[in-house]
Amino acid sequence: MTEPAKAPRPASTILLLRDASAKKEIEVFMMVRHYEIDFNSGALVFPGGSVDKGDKEIIAAPELYSGGEGLDEATLSFRIAAIRETFEESGILLARPKGSKTLVDAKRASEIETAHRADLCDSKISFREVLTDNGMVLALDELVPYAHWITPEGMPKRFDTWFFLAAAPPEQVGAHDGKESTDSIWVSPREALEGGETGRFKLPFPTTRNLIKLGKQESVKAALEDSRGKSVVTVTPIMTRNNGGRQLRIPLEAGYDGDVFEVGSVG
């Protein structure tokens, strides 16, 4: 029997957004987790993962990031991890060339991705080395806090996860790594939710709730402006059984259009 996890592991994820060219909708970059991964296997998710010690080492080198003014070490580590994990899982790099006020262009980002992404994923090189060797500065100021979810107690894996919104850098389209994820797609929240209902996609509960919330916004600008400066309510779902099924209770003030949700039958 698997022992339940105790302390949740710090983690981050980014909802990378772009405006759909032909529709009055936004699109978000999502990936299908490999079926052999032991957490959310086969699920459609946003890129992200655990904070690691290398993220904390970057904090000690403030010349490698911008937009960290006034943020404590824990907050910085969540933001740095979000950008690193997104680069590892999608190849999209939220960074600026040193001395520049604009995000790295798609051509240069692709060169960095080709040269370093595989080695970074295999721990043959650190993210700090990637940034230093290529004269890059992480654009922490591009991240807008969106949600904060903590896995309930008693689960075998627990995560303390911050969700951030960010506009995708122009012409950086992203691609899955073929290892942790087996497919990737730019999809509107509406289409992703429809896929969850038809069985095309497997959507974890937090992903579903965040897609519904995101789907209310008509543009990237509107989504970012709506969330910028807002306080984020931490969500730790509480599961109960009800007439053979399961219910999850979350704080109403978290902004997910309710506080009690049916999540299927108990096997």
ZITAVEN-V415930 format. One record per residue. PHI is phi in degrees with one decimal (none if undefined). OMEGA is omega as a letter, one per 40 degrees, with the letter a starting at -180 (* if undefined). Layout:
phi->[PHI,PHI]
omega->[OMEGA,OMEGA]
This chain:
phi->[none,-74.4,-73.8,-67.5,-72.4,-98.9,-74.2,-70.7,-87.7,-60.7,-150.4,-141.6,-147.8,-122.2,-92.7,-79.1,-116.5,-147.7,-81.8,-71.1,-68.9,-101.0,-132.5,-85.9,-140.9,-98.7,-121.0,-127.6,-81.9,-136.8,-133.9,-96.6,-67.5,-59.2,-67.4,-91.6,-67.3,-85.6,-131.2,58.3,-59.4,75.3,-85.0,-88.1,-138.6,-86.3,-64.2,167.6,173.4,-75.8,-69.1,-124.5,-64.4,-64.1,-64.3,-70.7,-67.1,-66.2,-56.7,-74.9,-123.9,-61.0,-71.2,-96.8,-151.9,-125.3,88.7,-99.6,-60.4,80.4,-92.4,-78.1,-61.3,-63.8,-64.2,-60.5,-64.4,-63.7,-70.3,-62.9,-61.3,-60.6,-71.7,-62.7,-62.0,-64.9,-66.3,-62.0,-90.0,-126.9,82.4,-84.0,-117.0,-91.8,-153.0,-123.2,-60.9,-53.6,88.6,-100.2,-101.9,-112.0,-64.6,-55.9,-74.1,-61.1,-64.1,-67.7,-61.3,-65.4,-63.1,-66.3,-62.9,-63.2,-77.5,-128.9,-60.7,-62.4,-65.4,-65.7,-64.2,-91.8,61.4,-88.7,-148.7,-93.2,-65.0,-60.3,-66.1,-59.4,-66.1,-63.9,-66.0,-111.3,61.7,-105.4,-125.5,-62.3,-95.3,-62.1,-70.9,-79.7,-90.9,-113.9,-57.4,-123.9,-158.4,-142.4,-119.3,-122.1,-59.3,-60.1,-62.7,93.9,-83.4,-66.7,-128.4,-126.3,-131.0,-106.1,-112.4,-97.6,-102.7,-121.2,-97.5,-157.0,-71.7,-63.6,-58.2,-52.1,68.3,-86.5,-95.0,79.3,-160.5,-67.0,-89.2,79.2,-113.1,-72.8,-130.3,-112.4,-159.4,-148.0,-157.9,-92.5,-143.6,-75.7,-54.1,-60.0,-66.4,-65.3,-67.7,-62.0,-64.7,-65.5,-71.9,-86.3,94.7,-65.0,-121.1,-101.8,-115.2,-62.0,-56.9,-61.2,-63.7,-58.9,-62.2,-71.2,-66.9,-62.0,-63.3,-66.5,-65.3,-78.5,-96.8,-91.9,-150.9,-61.9,-58.1,-64.4,-63.5,-67.6,-67.1,-66.8,-95.1,-62.4,85.5,-75.6,-74.2,-105.8,-89.7,-68.8,-114.9,-121.1,-59.3,-112.8,-96.6,-132.8,-99.5,-148.7,52.6,84.2,-112.5,-124.5,-122.8,-114.7,-110.5,-131.5,-63.7,-60.8,-72.3,-71.8,87.6,-108.8,58.1,148.0,-129.3,-129.2,-133.0,-78.6,-127.9,102.7,-84.3,-92.5,-77.2]
omega->[a,i,i,i,a,a,i,a,i,a,a,i,a,i,i,a,i,i,i,a,a,a,i,a,i,i,i,a,a,a,i,i,i,a,i,i,a,i,a,a,i,a,i,a,i,i,i,a,a,i,i,a,i,i,a,i,i,i,a,i,a,i,a,i,i,i,a,a,i,a,i,a,a,i,i,a,i,a,i,i,a,a,i,a,i,i,i,a,a,a,i,a,i,a,i,i,a,a,a,i,a,i,i,a,a,a,a,i,i,i,i,i,i,a,a,a,a,i,i,i,i,i,i,i,i,i,i,i,i,a,a,a,a,i,a,i,a,a,a,a,i,a,i,i,a,a,i,a,i,i,a,i,i,i,a,i,a,i,i,a,i,i,i,i,i,i,i,i,a,i,i,a,i,i,i,a,a,i,i,i,a,i,i,a,i,a,i,i,i,a,i,a,i,i,i,a,a,a,i,i,i,a,i,a,i,i,i,a,a,i,i,i,a,a,i,a,a,a,i,i,a,a,a,a,a,a,a,i,i,i,a,a,i,a,i,a,i,a,i,i,a,i,i,i,i,i,i,i,i,a,i,a,i,i,a,i,i,i,i,a,i,a,i,a,i,a,*]
